[in-house]
Amino acid sequence: MKTSALAAIWLAAFGSVALAAEPVGTDRVLNEFAEGSVSFEEGLANWQLFYDVASHPRCSNCHVGADNRPMWSGPSYGRTRPHGMNINAGESRIGAETLLCSTCHTDVEGMASASNDRPHAAPRVSMTWQLAPVEAEWFGKSSAYVCEQLKDPERNGNRTIKEVAAHLDHDLILHWAWEPGGNREPAPHSLQATMDALMKWAAAGTPCPTE
């Protein structure tokens, strides 16, 4: 039996296969999967895993639109509403026009030990606290909308999906989603599982759900 036929049988039996693992963080790797090794259905399932994270309050609260107003939503906030104290991050998305986000969300080294575990205290990370770019608005948006948005270079920072997955590990403010401290509910799954989901979704041809 030819090698290619054996490979096809192996893939059919065991599903997606990691081709390479590139270290990108202390405990994480950027796994790559052969194009076509992930089925359409598995690709959609992996997209759903990513959307579980993207639509969670730990992520979506800062992926807001052109009004530049971060949101408070999720179990620890009681009800969904704009960030208290009439906060507006301005077109700078860091509050440079009025009050810097870092006034309360102080920039600290060693996020793991200083992320502010006290409930209702402003969380902190070891980089500048800020909103996501307005092009990446996805608060309250559907899975289909965010899916098309994420693979659009004009709305994802001109990144490939591999670069988007690597960005998740490089941008320390995103790590906070899984270690928010206090009584805040963390994002589901894990950072590694989320990166793997993006890479498998890419290997499946970035399928998107319909509305």
C-alpha positions in Angstrom: 0.0 0.0 0.0 1.3 3.4 -1.0 2.5 5.8 1.8 -0.1 8.5 0.8 -2.9 5.9 1.2 -1.6 4.9 4.6 -1.5 8.5 5.7 -5.1 9.0 4.5 -6.3 6.0 6.5 -4.3 7.2 9.6 -5.8 10.7 9.4 -9.3 9.2 9.0 -8.8 7.1 12.0 -7.2 9.5 14.3 -8.3 13.0 13.2 -6.2 16.1 13.2 -2.4 15.7 13.6 0.0 18.4 14.9 2.8 18.9 12.4 4.9 21.1 14.5 5.0 22.7 17.9 6.6 26.1 18.2 7.2 27.4 21.8 5.5 30.7 22.3 5.2 31.0 26.0 6.3 29.5 29.3 3.9 26.6 29.2 2.4 26.8 25.7 3.2 25.9 22.2 1.8 26.9 18.8 0.7 23.6 17.3 0.3 23.4 13.5 -2.1 21.1 11.7 -1.9 20.0 8.1 -4.3 21.8 5.8 -7.2 19.4 5.1 -6.4 17.2 8.1 -9.3 18.7 10.1 -12.8 18.0 8.8 -15.4 20.7 8.2 -17.4 19.5 11.2 -14.3 19.5 13.4 -13.4 22.9 12.2 -16.8 24.3 13.1 -16.5 22.6 16.5 -13.2 24.2 17.1 -14.6 27.6 16.0 -17.3 27.2 18.6 -14.6 26.5 21.3 -13.0 29.8 20.3 -16.3 31.6 20.3 -17.0 30.3 23.8 -13.9 32.4 24.8 -14.5 35.4 22.5 -18.1 35.9 23.7 -17.2 35.4 27.4 -17.3 38.6 29.5 -13.6 38.3 30.2 -12.9 39.0 26.5 -16.0 40.7 25.1 -16.3 43.4 27.7 -13.3 45.2 26.1 -14.2 44.4 22.5 -16.6 47.3 22.2 -17.5 49.7 19.4 -16.9 53.3 18.5 -18.5 54.7 21.6 -15.3 53.5 23.4 -17.2 52.5 26.5 -16.0 49.2 28.1 -18.8 47.0 29.5 -19.4 45.3 32.7 -21.2 42.0 32.2 -21.0 38.5 33.6 -21.9 36.8 36.9 -19.8 39.0 39.1 -21.5 42.2 37.8 -25.1 41.3 38.5 -26.4 42.9 35.3 -25.0 44.0 32.0 -24.2 47.7 31.8 -21.5 50.1 30.6 -18.4 50.4 32.9 -19.2 52.4 36.0 -18.1 56.0 36.6 -19.0 56.9 33.0 -15.7 55.6 31.8 -14.9 56.4 28.2 -11.5 55.2 26.8 -11.6 57.7 23.9 -10.4 57.1 20.3 -7.0 56.2 21.8 -8.7 53.2 23.4 -6.5 53.7 26.5 -8.2 56.8 27.9 -5.5 59.3 26.8 -8.1 62.0 26.0 -9.6 62.1 29.5 -8.6 59.5 32.1 -6.1 56.8 31.4 -7.3 53.2 32.0 -4.0 52.8 33.8 -5.1 55.3 36.5 -7.0 52.4 38.1 -5.8 49.4 36.1 -2.2 49.9 37.1 0.6 48.4 35.1 2.5 45.9 37.3 5.2 43.4 36.8 4.4 39.8 37.8 0.8 39.7 36.9 0.3 36.3 38.4 1.1 37.5 41.9 -0.4 41.0 41.5 -3.5 40.8 39.4 -5.6 42.1 42.3 -7.6 39.3 43.8 -9.9 41.5 45.8 -13.4 41.5 44.5 -14.4 44.9 42.9 -10.8 46.1 42.9 -9.6 47.2 39.4 -7.7 44.2 37.9 -4.1 44.8 36.8 -1.7 43.2 34.3 1.9 43.7 33.4 1.1 45.8 30.3 -1.1 48.8 29.5 -4.8 48.2 30.0 -6.8 49.1 26.9 -9.7 48.3 24.7 -9.3 46.1 21.7 -9.2 48.1 18.4 -12.7 49.3 17.3 -12.4 47.0 14.2 -12.5 44.1 16.5 -15.9 45.0 18.1 -17.6 41.8 19.0 -19.5 42.5 22.2 -23.0 41.1 21.7 -22.2 40.0 18.2 -23.2 36.5 16.8 -20.8 33.6 16.2 -21.2 34.0 12.4 -20.3 37.7 12.6 -17.2 37.3 14.8 -16.1 34.3 12.6 -16.1 36.4 9.4 -14.5 39.3 11.3 -11.6 37.3 12.7 -10.5 36.0 9.3 -10.7 39.5 7.7 -7.2 41.0 7.6 -8.7 44.5 7.6 -10.4 43.7 11.0 -7.9 41.4 12.6 -4.8 43.6 12.5 -3.7 42.2 9.1 -2.8 38.9 10.7 -2.9 35.3 9.4 -4.8 32.9 11.7 -1.5 31.6 12.9 -0.5 35.1 13.8 -3.8 35.6 15.6 -3.2 32.4 17.6 0.3 33.5 18.5 -1.0 36.9 19.5 -3.1 35.3 22.1 0.0 34.2 23.9 2.2 37.2 23.2 -0.3 39.8 24.5 -0.2 39.5 28.3 -3.5 41.4 28.8 -5.2 38.5 27.2 -3.8 36.0 29.7 -5.7 37.8 32.4 -8.9 36.4 31.0 -8.0 33.0 32.4 -6.7 34.4 35.7 -8.9 37.3 36.5 -8.7 37.1 40.3 -11.3 38.1 42.8 -14.7 36.7 42.3 -14.6 37.1 38.5 -15.5 34.1 36.4 -12.5 33.1 34.2 -12.8 32.5 30.5 -13.7 28.9 29.6 -11.3 26.2 28.3 -7.6 27.3 28.5 -5.3 29.5 26.6 -3.6 26.4 25.0 -6.9 24.9 24.0 -8.0 28.2 22.5 -4.8 28.5 20.5 -5.2 24.9 19.3 -8.8 25.5 18.3 -7.8 28.4 16.1 -5.1 26.4 14.4 -7.5 23.5 13.8 -10.1 25.9 12.5 -7.5 27.2 10.1 -6.5 23.7 9.0 -10.2 23.0 8.2 -10.4 26.1 5.9 -11.8 28.6 8.5 -15.5 27.5 8.1 -18.1 29.8 9.7 -21.5 29.0 11.0 -24.6 30.5 9.4 -26.8 32.9 11.2 
